[in-house]
Amino acid sequence: MRFPLVTLLLGFLLAGCASKPKVHQQGGGAFNPGEQKALLEQQMQEQAVWFRGDVRNQRVAWTEGLTLAQAIVAAQYTWSWDPRLITITRAGEVYSVNPRRLIRGQDNPLLEPGDIVEVRH
């Protein structure tokens, strides 16, 4: 007796698939709190500054004296317009930086290894 291909594929799909809730109940997924904490600790040990937002490079190597402006240039901000939002997350604390003050050179903080910088247009 020959089974149509559709029946065979349907059998495989029904036998081997787990629903999304079942996968999440089993602890699978890259966003559980333990994995996030481990990732953050690893990032801090790598002597780098990490970026989120409108940049090409999400990781910039940290060096002594690295400023926010230098790091944004190294991360390659991708928009033609000046950013509207810049934040630095350090040890769980979020600090806002006024983009206009940064551009004028009035507020250009030093970065530390493990800092996470978010730049949005």
C-alpha positions in Angstrom: 0.0 0.0 0.0 1.4 3.4 -1.0 1.0 6.5 1.2 0.6 9.8 -0.5 3.5 12.2 0.2 1.2 14.7 1.9 0.1 12.0 4.4 3.7 11.0 5.1 4.8 14.6 5.7 1.8 15.3 7.9 2.7 12.3 10.0 6.2 13.5 10.5 5.0 17.0 11.4 2.5 15.8 13.9 4.9 13.3 15.5 7.9 15.6 16.0 6.6 19.1 16.6 6.3 20.7 20.0 4.0 23.7 20.4 5.5 27.0 21.4 4.0 26.8 25.0 5.6 23.4 25.4 9.0 24.6 24.3 8.8 27.6 26.7 7.7 25.4 29.6 10.8 23.2 29.0 13.0 26.3 29.5 14.1 26.5 25.8 14.8 29.9 24.3 17.6 32.4 24.4 15.8 34.9 26.5 15.4 33.2 29.9 16.8 35.3 32.7 19.7 32.9 33.5 21.0 32.9 30.0 20.6 36.7 29.7 22.7 37.2 32.9 25.4 34.8 31.7 25.5 36.6 28.3 25.9 40.0 30.1 28.7 38.7 32.3 30.5 37.3 29.2 30.1 40.6 27.4 31.6 42.4 30.4 34.6 40.1 30.4 35.4 40.7 26.7 36.5 44.3 27.3 34.1 45.7 24.8 31.3 48.2 24.5 28.0 46.9 23.1 25.6 48.8 20.9 21.9 48.5 20.2 20.0 50.5 17.6 21.0 52.3 14.4 24.6 51.1 14.1 26.4 48.6 11.9 28.8 47.2 14.5 27.2 46.0 17.7 30.6 45.4 19.4 33.3 48.0 19.7 36.6 47.0 21.4 37.1 49.0 24.6 40.3 50.8 25.2 41.4 53.1 28.0 40.0 56.6 27.5 37.3 55.5 24.9 34.6 58.3 24.7 31.0 57.9 23.7 31.6 60.0 20.5 34.6 57.8 19.5 32.6 54.6 20.1 29.6 55.8 18.1 32.0 56.6 15.2 33.5 53.1 15.5 30.0 51.5 15.7 29.1 53.3 12.5 25.9 55.1 13.1 23.7 54.4 10.1 21.3 57.4 9.8 21.9 60.7 8.0 20.2 62.6 10.8 21.5 63.2 14.2 20.3 60.6 16.8 17.3 61.5 19.0 18.1 59.1 21.8 21.3 58.0 23.3 21.5 55.9 26.5 24.3 54.2 28.3 23.5 51.1 30.5 26.2 50.4 33.1 25.7 47.8 35.8 21.9 47.9 35.4 21.7 51.7 35.6 20.5 53.7 32.6 22.0 57.1 31.8 20.6 59.4 29.1 22.9 61.5 27.0 21.6 64.6 25.2 22.6 64.1 21.6 22.9 67.9 20.9 25.2 68.3 23.9 27.3 65.3 22.6 27.6 66.8 19.1 28.6 70.2 20.6 31.3 68.4 22.7 29.6 69.4 25.9 28.7 65.9 27.1 31.1 63.1 25.9 31.4 60.6 28.8 34.1 58.0 29.0 32.8 54.5 28.5 33.7 51.4 30.5 34.0 47.8 29.4 30.6 46.1 29.4 28.7 49.4 28.8 25.6 49.0 26.5 25.0 52.0 24.3 21.6 52.5 22.6 21.5 55.0 19.7 18.2 55.7 17.9 17.2 58.2 15.3 
